[in-house]
Amino acid sequence: MDTVTRGQLGVCYFPEHWDAADWPSDAEEMRALGIDFVRIGEFSWGVTEPDPGTINLDWLQDILDLLHSHDIKVVLCTPTATPPKWLVDTMPDMLATGRDGRQRGFGSRRHYSFAHMGYRRECARITRIIAAQCGQHPAVIGWQTDNEYGCHDTTLSYSPVDLAGFRDWLAQRYQSVERLNRSWGNVFWSMQYRHFDEVELPNQTVTEANPAHWLDFYRFTSQMVAEFNKLQVDILRELSPGRDIIHNFMGRILDFDHFTLGAQLDISSWDSYPLGFLDQQRDLFDTPHRLHFARSGDPDFQAFHHDLYRATSGGRWWIMEQQPGPVNWAPNNIAPRDGMISLWALEAFAHGAEAVSYFRWRQLPFAQEQMHAGLLRPDRSHAEGFAEASAVAALIREVEWPTTTKGDVAIVFDYESAWAWNIQPQGETFDYFSLVFDIYRGLRQLGLSVDFLSPSMAASRMEDYAMCLVPGTFTCDEAMANALATTSSRVILGPRTASKTGDFAIPDTLAPLLPDAISPARISHVESLAAGLRVEMRDRQGYLHRWREFATPVGDAAVLASTIDGRPALLRRGQLDYLCGWPDSQYLDQMLRDACHAAGIATINMPDGVRLRRAGNKGFVVNYSDKIVDLMALAGNISVFHGSEKLLPSGFAIIAFDAPA
């Protein structure tokens, strides 16, 4: 059967929101625009089953037939993100409970606990009904499970159902309560339990709960998400064979392991809203930065997620929702600069996306998302995004599109580490995502293409890269330790790498918890640095901020850089470097340049807001800045394969490297 391949353009469509008389005109206009596929049905449970057991799929069958007649493919969704009111009323304990202990209510979306077995059975039932009737329709090329797991802070739930599931999970994990007490260190503050039924959830304690308790609760919750998703995946593979199974992840949602869930999928996708994210992520982007890129988005935030989610499902990935204009949910909802609606999609293709789908086809005149732009306005006139989507459709068909290749360097990204440092940050500004994002941005400013690896992937694939960075990975298992001991790649560790055991304890031998034969340091103590407090570098530009570690070299480790007070800032032992703090952008730039030079990796000084993604001897260049950029000044060995030598703001070009760069 036909499948979506690289360079396909889609749109999210909600036929149930409109009069069926409008559907033929929509299909005709989509096809004329160059739309290859639509996503349908993620919030349609109340239409499909208006009363218990009363199934109405005629509308879905009709729209599938219509789209198929216009040669438009369909990604169907399971509607489980919006259980209808009658279902909630039959099992009110399916509702999630917030950290404050208050049960959430009906009236929006994502109002369920992943751990509720009754709701899982209902999800399996409705998934089976839809897949049995529509899953082999010739228009259907794929399925999206549910919608945006974790959105609206809905991963962790603290209901009685979750408590019962957590206790059972702990009993299976530890087998005896004595082992749990030892692993958690419950002798502290007289926290010992006599049996698993005494364990409570960690959200309502007087002060902070045991960090090991919290970490296990994150692990339990992440497993609940994976089990919930797999239930649907198994049904879809049975009843709709040969179709790709997809989920749409979100930006900076870290409270479940996307690598675990991605392993169940054929394709990982994510929902990209560059301007909403820029204005929302105040801890990442200060006011001058947000104002400077207010109409284009941050030059690295989207690419970070392109590269991360590409890794979660073995290399295949999509954009399921691409911002088409102003959104409705950010603190401020700014209109994109001309050309950015096109550029965001082209950048995704440059990072290897098979497909980009705009959200949505037509702006709604009612309900919560009525202020969210679409490609059409509510009156069916063309919105600003329509022409830009049309330009993308033409470009991806007319231009010979190089194949995105393996990155120059790799970063190990670990969801458990995000949980650990959220649980016990030891400083108000220490955030795992921010640390990894700083390093990612530093690499991209050097013109480098970046791949992500999970810790388990890194154990077997680290050798594929000349340089690999492992920032803040809280513990190091045997497989990773063996990989670090045998790799010929240059590896940069730290800060906080291997600083805890898997039970969230300081190692007996102090951090980092690495084999003696390769460990470059022993960390005697650490400090978190208040805003404005800096530790200047000696003989280097820049400083450490946010976090510093007091390290003593071990074995034959050499001190490569020091702070002004004479403490090691960067150590090297064999193939391992250890960074003893959080570098500012100046020192990070110098450190990365030195490491790339030592590893034989060529770098390019990228202008502010301009980024490059490699594709063999070619490269894709995107311009988020508001300035014209001379591409020929990037390097002396390039020619422009597509686009202009003078890259305009919001511009996109494909360059060719005439000789190895």
N, C-alpha and C positions, 0 to 999 in steps of 0.2 A: 504494500500500500504506500501512498505518498506520505512523506514525512517532511517536517519543516527543517530546512538546512540553513547554513549561514546566510545572512543577508535578507532574512524575511521580516516583513513589517506587519505588525498586528495592532489591534485596538480592543479595549475592554468595552463590552456592549451589554446593555441591560434591556432586552426587549420587553421584559415584564413591566418596565416603567412607562411604556409608551403604547399608544393605540396600535393594534396590529395592522391597521391600514397604513401606518408609516413604515413598516418593515421593508416592503419592496423598494421604496425610495432610498432607505438607508443602505440596503445591500447594493443597489446600483451605484450609489455615490462612493461607498467603500471601495468597490471594485475599480471605479474610475480613478480614485485617489491612488491606488496601488496597494491596498490592504490585502494581505495574503491569508490572515487568520483572525479570528476574534476569540476572546475569552468570554464565557457565558456561565451564569448560574450560581456564583459563590454565595449569594444571599437570598436564594429563592425557595427555601424550605416552606415558608408560609404560603407561597403560590402553588407549589407542588403538592403539598398536603395541608389544605386549609382546615381540615378537621381530622381527628385521629382515624387513620385507615382509609380516608378518602383521597385517592391519588389522582392528580390531574397532571399528566405529562403531554397532553395534546398540544399545548402551547410550545413546549420544547421540541416536539417532533416537527411541528410546523416550521419553526425557525431553522431547524437543522436542514429540512428539505429546501427551504428558500435559499439559505446560504450555499448549500451544495449546488443548487442550480446556477448560482453566480460564481462558482469555482472559488468559494471562500471556505477555508478549513476552519475547524472549531476545536478549541480547548475547553472541555467541559469541567465543571467544578463540583466537588461534593459540597452541599450547602450547610455544613455542620458548624460554621462560625456564627450562625444566627438561628438557634433553636426557637421555634415559635412559642407563643404564650401558652397555648394549651399543653404543650409538652412540659414546660417549666412548672405549670400548675400540678401536673401529675406526679412530678418528682422534684419538689422545691429544694431538696438537699443537693441537687446537681449544681446549684449556683455556687460560684466561687466566693471565698471570703478574703477580704483584704488583710493586710498586715495589722491594721487597727482592730481586727476581730469583728468587723461589721460585714454582714452578708451583702453581696452585691445584688442588684435588682435587675428586673427585665426593663427594656426600653431602649437599648442600643444594640451592641453586638459583643461577641466573645464572652458571653455570660455563662460560662460553665467551668467545671473543674476537670482537668485531664484525668484525674484518678477515679472519677465516678463510673463504676462498672455498669450501672443502669443506663447512663447516658451513652457510654460506649456501645451498648447493645442497640440503642436507638440509632446511633450513627451508622452502625453496620447495616441495620435494616434499611434505612433510607438510601444508603450508598448502593446496596444490592438491588433495590428496586429501580433506581435510575440507571445503573450500569446494565442491568438485564434488558431494559427496554431500549436504551439509547446507545449503549456502549459499542455496538458494532455498526452503527450508522457510518456510511462511507465518508461523511464530512468530518467525523471525529478523529483527530490525530493525537490527542493527548488529554490528560486529566490533571487538574490542579487539586490537591488535597486541601480541604478547609480553606483558610485564608489568614495569612500573616500571623503565624504563631508568635505569641509574646507581645503583640501590639497592645497598647493601653495598660501595660503592666499586668498582664493576665497569665503569666506562666506560673508563678508561685501562688498557691492558694492555701489558706489556713483554716479550712472547714473541718468538721468532725470526720467527714469522708477522707480528707487528706491525712488527718492524724491516724486513722485506722490503717490506711495504706502505708504510711511511713513506718508505723510500728511493725507491720508485717515485713516490710522491706528490710528493716534493721535486723529482725530475727533471722531472715534468710542470709543476710550479709555476715553477721557476727556469730550466729549459732548459739552463743551463750551470752547472757547479760554481763557475766564477769569479763568476757573478752571486750565487750563494748566499753565497760567502765575503764579497763586498762587503755584501750585505744584512744578514748576521749580524754583521759586524765581526770576522771570524775572524782578523784580524791580531793581535788581542789574545791573549796567552798562546799564540801559535803554534798556533792552532786551525785553520789552513787545511787544506782537503781537496783532494786531487788528482782525485777522482772520487766520485760519489754512493755507491758501495759502501763507502767509508770512513766514512760517517756512522753513528754509533751512536745508541742511544736516550739520553735525557738523565738517566736515573734512577740510574746507577751511577758518577757522577763523584766525585772525591775531595772537592771542595767544590761550590758551586753551579755548575750548567751555564749556558751562555749563555742569557740570557732570551729572545732571539729564537728559539733552538733550541727551548726549552720552548713558546713561543707557537705555533710551527708544529706542534709535536706535538699540542697541544690542537686546533688547527684540523684537522689530519689525523684525529684521533680523532672529533671532532664530525662530520666528513664520513662516517666509517665508520658511525656510528650512523644518520645520515640515509639512507645507501645501504641498510643492513640493513633499515630500516623500509620504505623505498620498494619493495623487492623484494616484501614481503608485500602492501603496499597495491595494487600493480599487479595481483597475482593475484586479490585479493579484489574489485577493481572489475570484473575480467573475468568471474569465475565467480559472483559474488553481487551483481549490479548493483542499484542503488537503495537499498542499505543504507548507513547511516552508518559511517564508519571513524574509530576513536577510539584514543587511547593514554592510559594513566593515568600522569601525571607524579607526582613526589614533592615534598615540601617541602624547599626550600633545596638542591636538587641543581642544580649550576651548571656541570658539566664537559662539557656539550654544549649547543648552541644550540637552545633550545626553539622559537624563532621559525622556524628552518629546518625543523625536523621538523613543527611545527604547520601549516606551509603545505601539507603533504601530506595533512592530516587534514580531515575534515568537522567534527569536534568534538575539542577538547582537554578532557581530564579530569584530575583529580588526586586523590590519596588523603590525606584530611584526618584527622589524629589530634591534636587540640588539646592533650590532656594529655601525650601522649608527646613531642610537639615542645617544649612548655614545659619539661619536665624535662631534655630532651636538649640544648637549645641554651643551654649555660651561658655562652657568651661574649655572648649577646644579653641574657639575663635574669639579674640578680643574685639572691642568695638571698632577700632580702625580697620581691622581685617574684614569684619563683616560689612562695613560701609564700602570698602574698596571693591569687594567682590559681590556686592548686594544683588546685582542683576545677572551674574554669571554663575555663582556658586563657588565653593572652594575648589581649587584646581586638583586636589588629591582625594577628597572624601569619597566621591563616586568611584574613582579608579581603585581605591582601597577595597571597596566592597566587590567591584568587578573581579578583582584578583583573588580575594578571599573566597567568594562563593564559587568561583570557577574550580577551586581546589576541593570543595566539599563533595562534589559528585563526579570526580574523575575527569574533569575537564570540560564537560558539557554544561552550558549555562545560558540563561536568557535574562532580559529585563521583562518582567511581566507587567509592571506599571511604570511608565515614564511620564514625568511631569510635562503637561502640555501648555501651561500658563500659570497664573496665580493659583495657589492652593487655598484651603480654608482653615487649616489647623495649626499653623505656625504662629508665634507671637506677632509677627508682621508678615503679611502675604504680598510680596512684591512681584511685579510683572517682570518676566525675563527680558534681557536685552535682545534686540533683533539678532537672529541667527543662533541663539543658544538652544532653542528647542530642537533644532537640527543637530547642533554640535554634540549635545548630550547623547543622542542616539548614535551618531557616527563614532563617538569615543567608545561606546559600548561595543560596537562591531570591531573597533581597533583592538579591544582587549579580548576578542574571540567569541563574543556573543553570537549565537546562532539566530537569535530573533530579538526584536525590540517591539514592545506593545505599549502604545500610548493609553493613558488613563484620563479621560474616558472618551467615548464617541461624541456624546451630546450632554451638555451641561443640564443638570436637573433644575427645575424651577421650584422644587419643594424639598422639605426634610433637611437633615443635618448637613449634607454636602452640597447644598444649592449654590454656595459661593465658590465651589471648586470648578475651575475651567475645564472645558472639553475641547475637542476639535471643532465641534459645532456649538453655537450658542443655543439657549432654549428655544429660540424661534427658528432654528435650523439654518440660520445664516452662518457663514464660515467665520470661525474665530481665528485669532492670529496663528495658532498652532497648525491650522489646516494646511496653509501654504508651505510651512516648514516641513511638515510630515510628507507632503507631496514631493518636496525637493529631496528628502532622504530616500523616498521610494525610487525616484529617478536615478539618484547617484549610485545606489547599491546595485542597480541593474546595468548601468552604463560603464562603470569603472572596473577594471581588472583589480580584484581585491586580494592583496597578499594575505597569506595565512599567518596568523599570529603564532609566534614561536616561544619556546621556553625562555623564561626570564634570565637576566644576567646573574641575579642573586636570589636567595630565598630567605624568608622570615618564618620562623616557627611561631604559630599562633595556637594558644591553648585556652580553651574555655574554662577549664578548672582553675587556671591561674587568674582569669578574670573574676571568678567567684571568690577565690581566696583573698585577693587584695581588695575586693569590695567588702568582704567580711572583716578583715583586719588590715586596713590600709596603713596604720601607724603614722598617718599624716593626712591632713585634709585635702592635699592636692595630689596624693599618689593614686593614680588610676591606670590600670593595666592598658586599657584601650588607648589612652593618651600617650603612654610610653611607646607602644608599638607604632602608633600613628606618627609620632615625631620621627621615628627612625625611617618609616616608610616614606614620609615626605622628604627627609634628607636624601634618601637614595634617588627619589624621582627628580630632585633638583639637580642631581648629577647626570641626568639623562639616562638613568638605568631602568630597566624593566624588572619587575619584582614578581616572584611567585610565592605563594604561601604553602606551608606544610603543617599538618598536625604533628604532635610529638611522635605518634606511631609511624606516620609517613616519613618523618625526618630520620628515624632510626634506620630506614632502608634506602632513603633517597638523598641523604645529605651529600653523598659523594658525587651527585649529578651536578653540583654547583661549585664554582670556584670559591664562593664565599657564602656563608650562611650565618644569620643572626638569630640569637636565642635570648630575647630580652624578657626578664621577669618570669620565666617558666618556674613555677613555685617548687616543683619537685622533679627529680630525675630518676626514671626507672632504669632497670637493668639494661633494657634494649637501647635506650638513649645513651647510657653510660658507655656501652660497648661501641656504639657508633662514634662517640666523641673520642674514644681511645684509639680508634683505628682510622679515622678519616684523614684524607690528604687535603681536604678543603680547609680554608681559613675560616674559623668559627669565632664569632664575637659573642661572649656570654655577658649577661648582667644588665642592669643591677637586679638583685634579688633572685637570680637564677639558682635553683637547687638549694634554696634557703630553708626548706621545710621537708619533713617526711610526708608520706602519703596520708598520715593521720594528723597532719597539721601541727607538728611539733618541731622544735629546733633540734637538729641532729646532735647526737652525742659528741661528735667530733667537730662541731660548729660548721657553719656554712662556708662554702658550698658543699653539698652532699655529693661529691664526686670521688671516683677511685683515687687513692693516694698517688698513683703513678702519673696522673694527668692533672690533678687539681693545681691551679696556679696560685691559690691564696687560702688563707684562713681569715674569716671575718670576725673580729673581736666584738664589734658593736656597730650600730648604725645610728643615723640621725635623720629626721625629716626636717626640712628647711622651710621656715615660714616664708610667705611671699615677701620678696625683696631681700631676703638673706641669701647671699651668694658665696661660693668658695671659688676664688679666682684660680685660674691655671697658672702654673709656672712654665715659662718658655713656650707657651701656647696662647693663642687668642681664645677668649671665652671663659666659661666658668661652669661649675656644677650648681644645680639648683634643685629644689623639691626633695632630693634624697641623696645621702652620701653614706658610703660604707668605709669603715676603717679596716684596711686590709694589711696583712703581713704576707709577703711572698713566701712560697714554699718550694722546695726542690730547687730546680735551676731556673725558676721563673725570673724574668727580667722586668724591670720597671720601665715602661715606654713613655709615660707621662706622669707628672706629679702636680699636686695642687700647691698653692703658694705657701702653705704651711708644711710642705715637705712630705705629705702623705701620698701614697700611690693613687693615681687616678686611672691608669691603664696598665695592666700586667700582661705578659706573654709567657706562655710555656708551651713549647712545641707548636702545634697547630691551633691552640686555644688562646684567645685574648679574653681578659676579664675586665669589664668596665665597672669601676667602683662608684658609680653615681649616675645621676640623671644629667646629661650634658645639655647646655643651651645650644641654639642653632649654630653658633659660630664654632664651638669646639666639636660638635657633632659633625659638621661639614669637614673640618680638618681631619678628624679621626677616620671618617669614611673614605676620604680621598687617599689617605695613607694606606688604609687597608686594601682598597681597590688597586692601588699601585703595586703593593706587595703581592697581590693575587693575580696580577696581569689583566685586570679589568679596565678597559678604557672608559673614561668619563667625558661628559660634555657639560659645559656651564649653561644651564637653561635659564633664559630670561624669566623674570617674575611672571607667574601665571601661565607659562608656556610649558607643555609637557610632551614627552616622546614615549611611544610604545613600539618596541622592535617587532619586525616581521621578517626574519632572515636578514638579507642584505637591504631590506627596505625598512621604513619606519613611518608611523602615523604621528603627526604633530597636531596638537590642539592648542588654541589660544583663548584662555579664559580672561586674559588681560584686556584693558581698554586701549592698548597701544598697538600700532603696526609693528610687526617683527620682521626683520630681514633674515630669512631662513639661511641664506648663504653665509651669514656670519656665525651660524652655529658651529660649523666645522668646515675644514677645507676640502673635504672629500665627498661632498654630497651634490646631488642634482634633484630637481623637483619633478617627481613622477606624475603627481596630480595636484592641481592648485597653482597658486601664484608664489613667486619668490618673496613677495611682500605679503606676509600673512596678516590679514585684517583682524580686528577684534571679532571674536566668535568664529574665527576662521579655522579651516581644517585642510590639511595637506598630507600627501603621501610623498615621502622623499626616498631616494635611493642612495645608498652608500657606494661610491664608485670603487672604493678600496676598503679593506678591513678597517673599521673604526676603533 
